[in-house]
């Protein structure tokens, strides 16, 4: 993260299982030998994953935007998405909600709905 603070975001069970299998087989995803995130390695890994999946490449920023947009569209409260994104001010998160009809009025829904 930009401010080096940990963030906890929800993972659906399938993704969590995939990441755990990868970690057991090959070690942490996108981390150096000391367990610290490596930004360049993250981009490289993402590019390889997109190529392997035969999908259009996406940037890490693009993934963040997609994450926020999908969860807001699914009805996750703006404040919760803001916390997951690590935004100090909720108005930053509102940028992602601009296209979600009634984003400020969405009721809380189960995280499982996003799966």
Buried (B, 14 or more C-beta within 10 A) or exposed (E): EEEEEEEEEBBEEEEEEEEEEEEEEEEBBBBEEEEEEBEEEBBEBBEEEEEEEEEEEBEEEEEBBEBBBBBBBBBBBBEBBBBBBBBEEBEEBBEBBEEBEEBEEBEEEEBEEBE
